[in-house]
Amino acid sequence: MPTAVQVTKTGGPEVLEAAEVDVAAPQAGELLVDVAAAGVNYIDTYQRQGIYPIDLPFVLGLEGAGAVVEAGDGTGFAPGDRVAWQGSLGSYAARKLVPASMAVKVPEGVSLETAAATMLQGMTAHYLVASTFEVKPGHDVLVHAAAGGVGLLLIQLAKARGARVIGTVSTEEKEKLAREAGADEVIRYDRDDFAKRTRELTNGEGVDVVYDGVGKDTVDGSLASLKVRGLLALFGAASGPVPPIDPQRLNSGGSLYLTRPTSAHYTRTREEIDWRSKELFDAVQAGELTVRIGGKYPLSDARKAHEDLQGRRTTGKLLLIP
């Protein structure tokens, strides 16, 4: 059985190789973990393609959950602890060394699969609504790819903060999922001009914030959907990188704000990691946050998971199961 998914050359999903990879004993500050599930994220496809360069060869995957087998000195964890993490490369594996500084304990009542599905996309959704643009009651929010893993979480977290949420989707099935998650309005961007429709839904004003993980195909409409002094949080590029933007566009659009956030800058301290993960897991335990797992694949089928993700054939979160 393969123990990891390795990239020896960059390219399409076909470069993903099942491989036997040895894992060393944990050093001080490290945990040796039996991986129960690894999360599949769009950033994995950027790393696989070389858009985000990493020295070759490497094991893909930034997120997962599992049980501690052995703990190095000074970690604060013990064998048997259930842990989850995000931001630690090499998670597409049956066994992995995880820096204790990146790990959080998974509370009882939250399964390891749910924990793995919550970490990176959940932390992303949390920092977007709590920090990048602090959503408050009365705000109008536009969420692209509203039936995706981050999108479904964004809808729920923004609604919990009192916002009115507009989502964009491409199919009837995805529209249903977005509405079930709590979206007040859903725009089918395959049929309607979403910027025009957003203006109509906001009496011509536009929204306070757009959360855009799609990128090239949506950025123009996202800017056109904002109210005066609105903010575009461009947190991904599923459709491709965004071309350079002339700052004058922000002026003419209404003194707009544009930011390109990334998770690492919002999880820089232990306090931030604990705050975000605790709020997410508490909401899951209370039944206030539903984490939809849209697909589970054997570790050896990582290529298929990437093909489905980039082919926009998925909803919710994709997991690899060793």
C-alpha positions as CSV (number, residue, x, y, z in Angstrom):
1,M,0.0,0.0,0.0
2,P,1.3,3.5,-0.8
3,T,2.1,5.6,2.2
4,A,2.0,9.0,0.6
5,V,1.2,11.0,-2.5
6,Q,4.4,12.6,-3.9
7,V,5.1,15.2,-6.6
8,T,8.4,14.6,-8.4
9,K,7.7,17.0,-11.3
10,T,5.1,19.8,-11.6
11,G,2.1,19.7,-13.9
12,G,-1.4,18.4,-14.1
13,P,-3.1,15.8,-11.9
14,E,-1.2,13.0,-13.7
15,V,2.0,14.0,-11.9
16,L,0.6,12.8,-8.6
17,E,2.4,9.5,-7.7
18,A,1.5,7.1,-4.9
19,A,4.8,6.3,-3.2
20,E,6.4,4.6,-0.2
21,V,7.8,7.4,2.0
22,D,9.7,6.8,5.3
23,V,8.8,9.0,8.3
24,A,11.4,9.7,10.9
25,A,10.9,9.7,14.7
26,P,9.6,12.9,16.1
27,Q,12.1,15.5,17.4
28,A,11.4,18.0,20.1
29,G,8.3,20.0,19.2
30,E,7.0,17.4,16.8
31,L,4.2,14.9,16.7
32,L,4.2,11.6,14.8
33,V,0.6,11.1,13.7
34,D,-1.4,8.3,12.1
35,V,-3.4,10.3,9.6
36,A,-7.1,9.5,9.5
37,A,-8.0,12.0,6.8
38,A,-6.3,14.6,4.7
39,G,-8.0,17.6,3.3
40,V,-7.9,18.5,-0.4
41,N,-7.6,22.2,-1.1
42,Y,-7.2,24.5,-4.2
43,I,-3.8,25.6,-2.9
44,D,-2.7,22.0,-3.4
45,T,-3.4,22.3,-7.1
46,Y,-1.3,25.5,-7.3
47,Q,1.6,23.7,-5.6
48,R,1.2,20.7,-7.8
49,Q,1.4,22.9,-10.9
50,G,4.4,24.9,-9.7
51,I,2.4,28.2,-9.4
52,Y,3.5,28.2,-5.8
53,P,7.1,26.7,-6.2
54,I,8.2,24.0,-3.7
55,D,11.5,22.1,-3.9
56,L,11.0,18.7,-5.5
57,P,10.2,16.0,-4.6
58,F,7.6,16.8,-2.0
59,V,4.5,15.2,-0.4
60,L,1.4,17.3,-1.1
61,G,-1.3,18.4,1.3
62,L,-1.5,21.0,4.0
63,E,-4.3,19.8,6.2
64,G,-5.4,16.7,8.1
65,A,-6.4,15.0,11.3
66,G,-5.4,11.8,13.1
67,A,-4.1,10.3,16.3
68,V,-0.8,10.9,17.9
69,V,1.5,7.9,17.9
70,E,4.5,9.5,19.5
71,A,5.2,13.0,20.9
72,G,8.5,14.7,20.9
73,D,9.7,16.7,24.0
74,G,8.0,19.9,24.9
75,T,4.9,19.4,22.7
76,G,2.1,19.4,25.4
77,F,0.5,16.4,23.5
78,A,0.5,12.7,24.4
79,P,0.1,9.4,22.4
80,G,-3.5,8.8,21.7
81,D,-4.5,12.5,21.5
82,R,-6.7,13.3,18.5
83,V,-5.3,16.2,16.7
84,A,-5.9,18.3,13.5
85,W,-3.7,20.8,11.7
86,Q,-3.5,23.1,8.7
87,G,-0.5,24.7,7.1
88,S,1.9,21.7,7.4
89,L,3.0,20.3,4.1
90,G,3.0,16.6,3.6
91,S,-0.5,15.7,4.8
92,Y,-1.3,13.4,1.8
93,A,0.2,10.5,3.8
94,A,-0.7,7.6,6.1
95,R,1.7,8.8,8.8
96,K,3.1,12.3,9.2
97,L,5.3,14.5,11.4
98,V,3.3,17.5,12.5
99,P,4.8,20.5,14.3
100,A,3.0,20.8,17.6
101,S,2.8,24.5,17.1
102,M,0.4,23.9,14.2
103,A,-1.7,21.1,15.9
104,V,-4.9,21.5,17.9
105,K,-6.7,18.9,19.9
106,V,-10.0,17.7,18.4
107,P,-12.8,17.8,21.0
108,E,-15.0,14.9,21.8
109,G,-18.1,14.9,19.6
110,V,-16.1,16.0,16.5
111,S,-15.0,13.2,14.2
112,L,-11.5,13.2,12.8
113,E,-12.9,13.4,9.3
114,T,-15.0,16.5,10.2
115,A,-11.9,18.0,11.9
116,A,-9.8,17.4,8.8
117,A,-12.5,19.0,6.7
118,T,-12.8,22.0,9.0
119,M,-9.2,23.2,9.5
120,L,-7.9,25.0,6.4
121,Q,-11.2,26.0,4.8
122,G,-12.8,26.7,8.2
123,M,-9.8,28.8,9.3
124,T,-10.0,30.6,6.0
125,A,-13.7,31.3,6.4
126,H,-13.2,32.4,9.9
127,Y,-10.4,34.9,9.2
128,L,-12.3,36.3,6.3
129,V,-15.5,37.1,8.3
130,A,-13.8,37.9,11.6
131,S,-10.6,39.7,10.6
132,T,-10.2,40.6,6.9
133,F,-13.6,42.2,6.9
134,E,-15.3,42.0,10.3
135,V,-18.9,41.1,9.3
136,K,-21.6,42.7,11.5
137,P,-25.4,42.8,11.6
138,G,-26.7,44.7,8.6
139,H,-23.9,44.0,6.3
140,D,-24.5,42.8,2.7
141,V,-22.1,40.0,1.7
142,L,-21.4,38.4,-1.6
143,V,-19.9,34.9,-1.6
144,H,-18.6,33.3,-4.8
145,A,-18.6,29.5,-5.3
146,A,-21.2,29.5,-2.6
147,A,-21.6,25.7,-2.6
148,G,-17.8,25.0,-2.4
149,G,-16.0,24.0,0.8
150,V,-15.2,27.6,1.8
151,G,-18.4,29.0,0.4
152,L,-20.7,26.9,2.5
153,L,-18.8,27.8,5.6
154,L,-18.7,31.5,4.7
155,I,-22.4,31.6,4.3
156,Q,-23.0,30.1,7.7
157,L,-20.4,32.2,9.6
158,A,-21.6,35.4,7.9
159,K,-25.2,34.6,8.7
160,A,-24.3,33.9,12.3
161,R,-22.9,37.4,12.5
162,G,-26.1,39.0,11.3
163,A,-25.3,39.6,7.6
164,R,-27.5,39.3,4.6
165,V,-25.7,36.8,2.3
166,I,-25.9,36.6,-1.5
167,G,-24.2,33.6,-3.1
168,T,-23.2,32.8,-6.7
169,V,-23.4,29.2,-8.1
170,S,-23.4,27.5,-11.4
171,T,-26.0,24.7,-11.1
172,E,-29.4,23.9,-9.6
173,E,-27.9,21.4,-7.2
174,K,-25.4,24.0,-5.9
175,E,-28.1,26.6,-5.6
176,K,-30.0,24.2,-3.3
177,L,-26.9,23.6,-1.1
178,A,-26.3,27.3,-0.8
179,R,-29.8,28.0,0.3
180,E,-29.7,25.1,2.8
181,A,-26.6,26.7,4.3
182,G,-28.6,29.9,4.8
183,A,-28.0,32.1,1.8
184,D,-30.7,34.8,1.5
185,E,-30.3,35.1,-2.3
186,V,-28.6,32.9,-4.8
187,I,-27.5,34.1,-8.2
188,R,-26.9,31.6,-11.1
189,Y,-23.9,33.1,-12.7
190,D,-24.3,30.7,-15.7
191,R,-27.6,32.5,-16.5
192,D,-27.3,36.0,-15.0
193,D,-24.9,38.9,-14.8
194,F,-24.1,38.5,-11.1
195,A,-22.8,42.1,-10.7
196,K,-26.0,43.5,-12.2
197,R,-28.2,41.2,-10.2
198,T,-26.3,42.1,-7.0
199,R,-27.0,45.7,-7.6
200,E,-30.7,45.0,-8.1
201,L,-30.8,43.0,-4.8
202,T,-29.2,45.9,-2.9
203,N,-31.3,48.7,-4.4
204,G,-28.4,49.9,-6.5
205,E,-26.0,50.3,-3.6
206,G,-23.8,47.2,-3.9
207,V,-22.5,44.9,-1.1
208,D,-20.1,45.8,1.7
209,V,-17.7,42.9,1.0
210,V,-17.1,40.3,-1.7
211,Y,-15.4,37.1,-0.8
212,D,-13.9,35.9,-4.1
213,G,-11.9,32.6,-4.3
214,V,-12.6,32.3,-8.1
215,G,-10.3,35.0,-9.4
216,K,-9.8,35.7,-13.0
217,D,-13.4,35.0,-14.2
218,T,-15.1,37.0,-11.4
219,V,-12.8,39.8,-10.3
220,D,-14.3,42.5,-12.7
221,G,-17.8,41.7,-11.6
222,S,-16.7,41.5,-8.0
223,L,-15.4,45.1,-8.1
224,A,-18.6,46.2,-9.9
225,S,-20.7,44.6,-7.1
226,L,-19.2,46.7,-4.3
227,K,-20.8,49.7,-2.6
228,V,-18.8,52.9,-2.1
229,R,-15.8,52.0,0.2
230,G,-16.6,48.3,-0.1
231,L,-13.9,45.7,0.2
232,L,-12.9,42.8,-2.2
233,A,-11.3,40.0,-0.4
234,L,-9.6,38.0,-3.2
235,F,-8.5,34.9,-1.3
236,G,-8.1,32.4,-4.2
237,A,-7.9,32.0,-8.0
238,A,-9.8,28.8,-8.9
239,S,-10.3,30.2,-12.5
240,G,-6.7,31.4,-12.8
241,P,-4.5,34.3,-11.6
242,V,-6.0,37.8,-11.7
243,P,-4.2,40.2,-14.1
244,P,-2.7,43.4,-12.6
245,I,-5.3,45.9,-11.4
246,D,-4.9,49.6,-12.0
247,P,-5.4,51.4,-8.6
248,Q,-7.5,54.0,-10.5
249,R,-10.2,51.3,-10.9
250,L,-10.5,51.3,-7.1
251,N,-11.0,55.1,-7.2
252,S,-13.6,55.1,-10.0
253,G,-15.4,52.2,-8.4
254,G,-16.0,54.2,-5.2
255,S,-12.8,54.4,-3.2
256,L,-12.8,50.6,-3.0
257,Y,-10.5,48.4,-1.0
258,L,-8.7,45.3,-2.4
259,T,-6.8,42.7,-0.4
260,R,-5.2,39.4,-1.2
261,P,-5.2,37.5,2.2
262,T,-3.6,34.2,2.9
263,S,-4.2,31.9,5.9
264,A,-0.6,31.9,7.1
265,H,-0.8,35.6,7.9
266,Y,-4.0,35.1,10.0
267,T,-2.6,32.1,12.0
268,R,0.8,33.6,13.0
269,T,0.4,33.0,16.7
270,R,-0.7,30.1,19.0
271,E,-3.4,32.5,20.3
272,E,-4.9,33.0,16.8
273,I,-4.8,29.3,15.9
274,D,-6.5,28.4,19.2
275,W,-9.1,31.2,18.9
276,R,-10.1,30.4,15.4
277,S,-10.2,26.6,15.8
278,K,-12.1,26.8,19.1
279,E,-14.8,28.9,17.6
280,L,-15.1,26.6,14.7
281,F,-15.2,23.4,16.7
282,D,-17.6,24.9,19.3
283,A,-20.0,25.8,16.5
284,V,-19.7,22.3,15.0
285,Q,-20.4,20.7,18.4
286,A,-23.4,23.0,19.0
287,G,-24.9,22.1,15.6
288,E,-24.5,25.7,14.5
289,L,-21.9,25.0,11.8
290,T,-22.4,22.1,9.3
291,V,-19.2,20.9,7.5
292,R,-20.3,19.2,4.3
293,I,-17.9,16.5,3.1
294,G,-18.7,16.3,-0.6
295,G,-16.3,13.4,-1.5
296,K,-14.0,10.9,0.1
297,Y,-11.3,9.2,-1.9
298,P,-8.7,6.6,-1.1
299,L,-5.2,8.1,-0.7
300,S,-4.2,6.4,-3.9
301,D,-7.0,8.3,-5.8
302,A,-5.6,11.8,-5.2
303,R,-5.3,12.3,-8.9
304,K,-9.1,11.8,-9.3
305,A,-9.8,14.1,-6.4
306,H,-7.8,16.9,-8.1
307,E,-9.5,16.3,-11.4
308,D,-12.9,16.5,-9.8
309,L,-12.0,19.6,-7.9
310,Q,-10.6,21.5,-10.8
311,G,-13.4,20.3,-13.1
312,R,-15.9,22.0,-10.7
313,R,-17.7,18.7,-10.2
314,T,-17.6,18.9,-6.5
315,T,-19.4,20.5,-3.6
316,G,-18.3,20.9,0.0
317,K,-15.0,19.4,1.2
318,L,-12.9,16.6,-0.4
319,L,-11.0,14.2,1.8
320,L,-8.3,11.6,1.1
321,I,-8.5,8.6,3.4
322,P,-5.2,6.6,3.9
